[in-house]
Amino acid sequence: MSTGRPYLLYAYGNPGRLDDGLGPACARRIEALRLPQVTVECDYQLTVEDAWLVSQHDLTIFVDASVDGPAPWRLSPVHEDPSPAFSSHICSPGTVMAAARQALGADPVVFQLAIRGYRFDGFGEELTENARRNLDDAVKMLVDLFEGRRQLP
């Protein structure tokens, strides 16, 4: 069964931990645009149950904050974890991809968007100014990608 929307943007992170909220902030921004070809999901972390949602889309982009990656962001392909270790609390994008393939017979294309953050050591729902700029750039890139003006790396 297909959702009729080829793209899944699945953001995760903790919006109460400063720049760790970059993923959820990205999801809110993309969802507000109401792009008809994009399904937006958001949670604190990934679980094995997310494999079903991934299996229903042609392309999944997982979005999370990056502690030490390049600014403003890095978009890279996700490779199936050959020996996934499932737990009830957290999975990597590669583990979710493996579950979609192994348990559901899907062949998803999966990418990880890591948006550079700078402050993760406190509590609060605000993003740093540099993280907000990186988020602006990431959202522009995603819209260009979803609307066909940009290609995947």
Rosetta blueprint (number, residue, H / E / L):
1 M L
2 S L
3 T L
4 G L
5 R L
6 P L
7 Y E
8 L E
9 L E
10 Y E
11 A E
12 Y E
13 G L
14 N L
15 P L
16 G L
17 R E
18 L H
19 D H
20 D H
21 G H
22 L H
23 G H
24 P H
25 A H
26 C H
27 A H
28 R H
29 R H
30 I H
31 E H
32 A H
33 L H
34 R L
35 L L
36 P L
37 Q L
38 V E
39 T E
40 V E
41 E E
42 C E
43 D E
44 Y L
45 Q L
46 L E
47 T L
48 V L
49 E L
50 D H
51 A H
52 W H
53 L H
54 V H
55 S H
56 Q L
57 H L
58 D L
59 L E
60 T E
61 I E
62 F E
63 V E
64 D E
65 A E
66 S E
67 V L
68 D L
69 G L
70 P L
71 A L
72 P L
73 W E
74 R E
75 L E
76 S E
77 P E
78 V L
79 H L
80 E L
81 D L
82 P L
83 S L
84 P L
85 A L
86 F L
87 S L
88 S L
89 H L
90 I L
91 C E
92 S L
93 P H
94 G H
95 T H
96 V H
97 M H
98 A H
99 A H
100 A H
101 R H
102 Q H
103 A L
104 L L
105 G L
106 A L
107 D L
108 P L
109 V E
110 V E
111 F E
112 Q E
113 L E
114 A E
115 I E
116 R E
117 G L
118 Y L
119 R L
120 F L
121 D L
122 G L
123 F L
124 G E
125 E L
126 E L
127 L L
128 T L
129 E H
130 N H
131 A H
132 R H
133 R H
134 N H
135 L H
136 D H
137 D H
138 A H
139 V H
140 K H
141 M H
142 L H
143 V H
144 D H
145 L H
146 F H
147 E L
148 G L
149 R L
150 R L
151 Q L
152 L L
153 P L
